[in-house]
Amino acid sequence: MNNQRHSVWFVLLSILVLVLFFADILIGSVSISLNEIIQVFTGQLPTDTPQSIIILQSRLPKALTAILAGCALPVAGLLMQTFFRNPVAGPDILGVSAGSSLLVALVMLTVGTWFSMDVFSNVGIILAAIVGAMLVLFIILGVAARVRDSVTLLIFGLMFGMAISAVVGVLQYYSSQGALKLFIMWTFGSLSGVTWSQLYILAVIVIIGLLLAVTQIKALNLLLLGEQYATSLGLNIRKSKIFIILTTGLLTGAITAFCGPIAFIGIAVPHLARMIFKVNSHAIILPASVLLGICILLICDIIAQTPGNDGVLPINAITAFMGAPFIIYIIWKNQHLKRVF
């Protein structure tokens, strides 16, 4: 019965992803009909027409970026929640996104002022974001080895994130006006700044991260039972931890590098998947989190388009507006979380 119910949900979510994908391409400041979109995709409209340029160079890359971010962030959040056995763990809560932001700030606000930012726009920022995420994860891992209380670990993550934000603030104060403006725009979060060449790089990193996550499904299920029990069943805890940190760093760092820090998606979506599917098995929750993450980010991007307006709202503002009440609800239902973890 559960398998049939899960299959229905997966089919419904897959259909919703397709509907939201085309809706995201359809909606924007410039009115383009569904028929024109079909003509662009089928090659009936020349590539130099305004409709083709808007769709192929702006809306389609943005929608694909939303899909990649919707895949990566919830999986990173799910890995962290299982890894730390903390229901409110997430890239933005435990300071992982802040670690990425710090090294990106070092590249954009210091190195980028000495040399042309073109040199660092791809490789440098990507590496900085991934290394920053991994460094924070290793620090949190060291703290978690000594602090078993989830609330204490959460407070440490929040304070560590605030300390990193303070360092970033100092870097902003001493940076040039041009570099500062570029960095501030990056911190707002955006799905529309990813070009096709960058999209290919982002897609490769996200796919590698997702494949690594899939290989750890069995280990993640065992970690839910506790490290001692998982070890007794033959799990190599040290190897699994390295793989999980590597995967989380890749997924969080890649999205943060190209889209800026996007809040609440990583922590909220895995809980939403558990509420809908009512299971803890990562073989179900992981793909469910991917589909739900894609749907939610596409919805956020549609809302950010502000139809009828030439401007686009920062994606971070939309995800925070939608995610914060849900996190409050999750914390309020703490007794349920204790049964899950």
BELTA-V399669 format. One record per residue. N is the residue number from 0. RES is the residue in one small letter. SS is DSSP state (helix for helix, strand for strand, loop for the rest). BURIAL is # if it has 24 or more other ideal C-beta (glycine too) atoms within 12 Angstrom, else .. Layout:
# BELTA-V399669
n->N res->RES ss->SS burial->BURIAL
n->N res->RES ss->SS burial->BURIAL
This chain:
# BELTA-V399669
n->0 res->m ss->loop burial->.
n->1 res->n ss->helix burial->.
n->2 res->n ss->helix burial->.
n->3 res->q ss->helix burial->.
n->4 res->r ss->helix burial->.
n->5 res->h ss->helix burial->#
n->6 res->s ss->helix burial->.
n->7 res->v ss->helix burial->.
n->8 res->w ss->helix burial->#
n->9 res->f ss->helix burial->#
n->10 res->v ss->helix burial->.
n->11 res->l ss->helix burial->.
n->12 res->l ss->helix burial->#
n->13 res->s ss->helix burial->.
n->14 res->i ss->helix burial->.
n->15 res->l ss->helix burial->.
n->16 res->v ss->helix burial->#
n->17 res->l ss->helix burial->.
n->18 res->v ss->helix burial->.
n->19 res->l ss->helix burial->#
n->20 res->f ss->helix burial->#
n->21 res->f ss->helix burial->#
n->22 res->a ss->helix burial->#
n->23 res->d ss->helix burial->#
n->24 res->i ss->helix burial->#
n->25 res->l ss->helix burial->#
n->26 res->i ss->loop burial->#
n->27 res->g ss->loop burial->#
n->28 res->s ss->loop burial->.
n->29 res->v ss->loop burial->.
n->30 res->s ss->loop burial->.
n->31 res->i ss->loop burial->#
n->32 res->s ss->loop burial->.
n->33 res->l ss->helix burial->.
n->34 res->n ss->helix burial->.
n->35 res->e ss->helix burial->.
n->36 res->i ss->helix burial->#
n->37 res->i ss->helix burial->.
n->38 res->q ss->helix burial->.
n->39 res->v ss->helix burial->#
n->40 res->f ss->helix burial->.
n->41 res->t ss->loop burial->.
n->42 res->g ss->loop burial->.
n->43 res->q ss->loop burial->.
n->44 res->l ss->loop burial->.
n->45 res->p ss->loop burial->.
n->46 res->t ss->loop burial->.
n->47 res->d ss->loop burial->.
n->48 res->t ss->loop burial->.
n->49 res->p ss->helix burial->.
n->50 res->q ss->helix burial->#
n->51 res->s ss->helix burial->#
n->52 res->i ss->helix burial->.
n->53 res->i ss->helix burial->#
n->54 res->i ss->helix burial->#
n->55 res->l ss->helix burial->#
n->56 res->q ss->helix burial->.
n->57 res->s ss->helix burial->#
n->58 res->r ss->helix burial->#
n->59 res->l ss->helix burial->#
n->60 res->p ss->helix burial->#
n->61 res->k ss->helix burial->#
n->62 res->a ss->helix burial->#
n->63 res->l ss->helix burial->#
n->64 res->t ss->helix burial->#
n->65 res->a ss->helix burial->#
n->66 res->i ss->helix burial->#
n->67 res->l ss->helix burial->#
n->68 res->a ss->helix burial->#
n->69 res->g ss->helix burial->#
n->70 res->c ss->helix burial->#
n->71 res->a ss->helix burial->#
n->72 res->l ss->helix burial->#
n->73 res->p ss->helix burial->#
n->74 res->v ss->helix burial->#
n->75 res->a ss->helix burial->#
n->76 res->g ss->helix burial->#
n->77 res->l ss->helix burial->#
n->78 res->l ss->helix burial->#
n->79 res->m ss->helix burial->#
n->80 res->q ss->helix burial->#
n->81 res->t ss->helix burial->#
n->82 res->f ss->helix burial->#
n->83 res->f ss->loop burial->#
n->84 res->r ss->loop burial->#
n->85 res->n ss->loop burial->#
n->86 res->p ss->loop burial->#
n->87 res->v ss->loop burial->#
n->88 res->a ss->loop burial->#
n->89 res->g ss->loop burial->#
n->90 res->p ss->loop burial->#
n->91 res->d ss->loop burial->#
n->92 res->i ss->loop burial->#
n->93 res->l ss->loop burial->#
n->94 res->g ss->loop burial->#
n->95 res->v ss->helix burial->#
n->96 res->s ss->helix burial->#
n->97 res->a ss->helix burial->#
n->98 res->g ss->helix burial->#
n->99 res->s ss->helix burial->#
n->100 res->s ss->helix burial->#
n->101 res->l ss->helix burial->#
n->102 res->l ss->helix burial->#
n->103 res->v ss->helix burial->#
n->104 res->a ss->helix burial->#
n->105 res->l ss->helix burial->#
n->106 res->v ss->helix burial->#
n->107 res->m ss->helix burial->#
n->108 res->l ss->helix burial->#
n->109 res->t ss->helix burial->#
n->110 res->v ss->helix burial->#
n->111 res->g ss->helix burial->#
n->112 res->t ss->helix burial->.
n->113 res->w ss->helix burial->.
n->114 res->f ss->loop burial->.
n->115 res->s ss->loop burial->.
n->116 res->m ss->helix burial->#
n->117 res->d ss->helix burial->.
n->118 res->v ss->helix burial->.
n->119 res->f ss->helix burial->#
n->120 res->s ss->loop burial->#
n->121 res->n ss->loop burial->#
n->122 res->v ss->helix burial->.
n->123 res->g ss->helix burial->#
n->124 res->i ss->helix burial->#
n->125 res->i ss->helix burial->#
n->126 res->l ss->helix burial->#
n->127 res->a ss->helix burial->#
n->128 res->a ss->helix burial->#
n->129 res->i ss->helix burial->#
n->130 res->v ss->helix burial->#
n->131 res->g ss->helix burial->#
n->132 res->a ss->helix burial->#
n->133 res->m ss->helix burial->#
n->134 res->l ss->helix burial->#
n->135 res->v ss->helix burial->#
n->136 res->l ss->helix burial->#
n->137 res->f ss->helix burial->#
n->138 res->i ss->helix burial->#
n->139 res->i ss->helix burial->#
n->140 res->l ss->helix burial->#
n->141 res->g ss->helix burial->.
n->142 res->v ss->helix burial->#
n->143 res->a ss->helix burial->#
n->144 res->a ss->helix burial->.
n->145 res->r ss->helix burial->.
n->146 res->v ss->loop burial->.
n->147 res->r ss->loop burial->.
n->148 res->d ss->loop burial->.
n->149 res->s ss->helix burial->#
n->150 res->v ss->helix burial->.
n->151 res->t ss->helix burial->.
n->152 res->l ss->helix burial->#
n->153 res->l ss->helix burial->#
n->154 res->i ss->helix burial->.
n->155 res->f ss->helix burial->#
n->156 res->g ss->helix burial->#
n->157 res->l ss->helix burial->.
n->158 res->m ss->helix burial->.
n->159 res->f ss->helix burial->#
n->160 res->g ss->helix burial->#
n->161 res->m ss->helix burial->.
n->162 res->a ss->helix burial->.
n->163 res->i ss->helix burial->#
n->164 res->s ss->helix burial->#
n->165 res->a ss->helix burial->.
n->166 res->v ss->helix burial->#
n->167 res->v ss->helix burial->#
n->168 res->g ss->helix burial->.
n->169 res->v ss->helix burial->.
n->170 res->l ss->helix burial->#
n->171 res->q ss->helix burial->#
n->172 res->y ss->helix burial->.
n->173 res->y ss->loop burial->.
n->174 res->s ss->loop burial->#
n->175 res->s ss->loop burial->.
n->176 res->q ss->helix burial->.
n->177 res->g ss->helix burial->.
n->178 res->a ss->helix burial->#
n->179 res->l ss->helix burial->#
n->180 res->k ss->helix burial->.
n->181 res->l ss->helix burial->#
n->182 res->f ss->helix burial->#
n->183 res->i ss->helix burial->#
n->184 res->m ss->helix burial->.
n->185 res->w ss->helix burial->#
n->186 res->t ss->helix burial->#
n->187 res->f ss->loop burial->#
n->188 res->g ss->loop burial->#
n->189 res->s ss->loop burial->#
n->190 res->l ss->loop burial->#
n->191 res->s ss->loop burial->#
n->192 res->g ss->loop burial->#
n->193 res->v ss->loop burial->#
n->194 res->t ss->loop burial->.
n->195 res->w ss->helix burial->.
n->196 res->s ss->helix burial->.
n->197 res->q ss->helix burial->#
n->198 res->l ss->helix burial->#
n->199 res->y ss->helix burial->.
n->200 res->i ss->helix burial->#
n->201 res->l ss->helix burial->#
n->202 res->a ss->helix burial->#
n->203 res->v ss->helix burial->.
n->204 res->i ss->helix burial->#
n->205 res->v ss->helix burial->#
n->206 res->i ss->helix burial->#
n->207 res->i ss->helix burial->.
n->208 res->g ss->helix burial->#
n->209 res->l ss->helix burial->#
n->210 res->l ss->helix burial->.
n->211 res->l ss->helix burial->#
n->212 res->a ss->helix burial->#
n->213 res->v ss->helix burial->#
n->214 res->t ss->helix burial->.
n->215 res->q ss->loop burial->#
n->216 res->i ss->helix burial->#
n->217 res->k ss->helix burial->.
n->218 res->a ss->helix burial->#
n->219 res->l ss->helix burial->#
n->220 res->n ss->helix burial->#
n->221 res->l ss->helix burial->#
n->222 res->l ss->helix burial->#
n->223 res->l ss->loop burial->#
n->224 res->l ss->loop burial->.
n->225 res->g ss->loop burial->.
n->226 res->e ss->helix burial->#
n->227 res->q ss->helix burial->.
n->228 res->y ss->helix burial->.
n->229 res->a ss->helix burial->#
n->230 res->t ss->helix burial->.
n->231 res->s ss->helix burial->.
n->232 res->l ss->loop burial->.
n->233 res->g ss->loop burial->.
n->234 res->l ss->loop burial->#
n->235 res->n ss->loop burial->.
n->236 res->i ss->helix burial->#
n->237 res->r ss->helix burial->.
n->238 res->k ss->helix burial->.
n->239 res->s ss->helix burial->#
n->240 res->k ss->helix burial->#
n->241 res->i ss->helix burial->.
n->242 res->f ss->helix burial->#
n->243 res->i ss->helix burial->#
n->244 res->i ss->helix burial->#
n->245 res->l ss->helix burial->#
n->246 res->t ss->helix burial->#
n->247 res->t ss->helix burial->#
n->248 res->g ss->helix burial->#
n->249 res->l ss->helix burial->#
n->250 res->l ss->helix burial->#
n->251 res->t ss->helix burial->#
n->252 res->g ss->helix burial->#
n->253 res->a ss->helix burial->#
n->254 res->i ss->helix burial->#
n->255 res->t ss->helix burial->#
n->256 res->a ss->helix burial->#
n->257 res->f ss->helix burial->#
n->258 res->c ss->helix burial->#
n->259 res->g ss->loop burial->#
n->260 res->p ss->loop burial->#
n->261 res->i ss->loop burial->#
n->262 res->a ss->loop burial->#
n->263 res->f ss->loop burial->#
n->264 res->i ss->helix burial->#
n->265 res->g ss->helix burial->#
n->266 res->i ss->helix burial->#
n->267 res->a ss->helix burial->#
n->268 res->v ss->helix burial->#
n->269 res->p ss->helix burial->#
n->270 res->h ss->helix burial->#
n->271 res->l ss->helix burial->#
n->272 res->a ss->helix burial->#
n->273 res->r ss->helix burial->#
n->274 res->m ss->helix burial->#
n->275 res->i ss->helix burial->#
n->276 res->f ss->helix burial->#
n->277 res->k ss->loop burial->.
n->278 res->v ss->loop burial->#
n->279 res->n ss->loop burial->#
n->280 res->s ss->loop burial->#
n->281 res->h ss->helix burial->#
n->282 res->a ss->helix burial->.
n->283 res->i ss->helix burial->#
n->284 res->i ss->helix burial->#
n->285 res->l ss->helix burial->#
n->286 res->p ss->helix burial->#
n->287 res->a ss->helix burial->#
n->288 res->s ss->helix burial->#
n->289 res->v ss->helix burial->#
n->290 res->l ss->helix burial->#
n->291 res->l ss->helix burial->#
n->292 res->g ss->helix burial->#
n->293 res->i ss->helix burial->#
n->294 res->c ss->helix burial->#
n->295 res->i ss->helix burial->#
n->296 res->l ss->helix burial->#
n->297 res->l ss->helix burial->#
n->298 res->i ss->helix burial->#
n->299 res->c ss->helix burial->#
n->300 res->d ss->helix burial->#
n->301 res->i ss->helix burial->#
n->302 res->i ss->helix burial->#
n->303 res->a ss->helix burial->#
n->304 res->q ss->loop burial->#
n->305 res->t ss->loop burial->.
n->306 res->p ss->loop burial->.
n->307 res->g ss->loop burial->.
n->308 res->n ss->loop burial->.
n->309 res->d ss->loop burial->.
n->310 res->g ss->loop burial->.
n->311 res->v ss->loop burial->#
n->312 res->l ss->loop burial->#
n->313 res->p ss->loop burial->#
n->314 res->i ss->helix burial->#
n->315 res->n ss->helix burial->#
n->316 res->a ss->helix burial->#
n->317 res->i ss->helix burial->#
n->318 res->t ss->helix burial->#
n->319 res->a ss->helix burial->#
n->320 res->f ss->helix burial->.
n->321 res->m ss->helix burial->#
n->322 res->g ss->helix burial->#
n->323 res->a ss->helix burial->.
n->324 res->p ss->helix burial->.
n->325 res->f ss->helix burial->#
n->326 res->i ss->helix burial->#
n->327 res->i ss->helix burial->.
n->328 res->y ss->helix burial->.
n->329 res->i ss->helix burial->#
n->330 res->i ss->helix burial->#
n->331 res->w ss->helix burial->.
n->332 res->k ss->loop burial->.
n->333 res->n ss->helix burial->.
n->334 res->q ss->helix burial->.
n->335 res->h ss->helix burial->.
n->336 res->l ss->helix burial->#
n->337 res->k ss->helix burial->.
n->338 res->r ss->helix burial->.
n->339 res->v ss->helix burial->#
n->340 res->f ss->loop burial->#
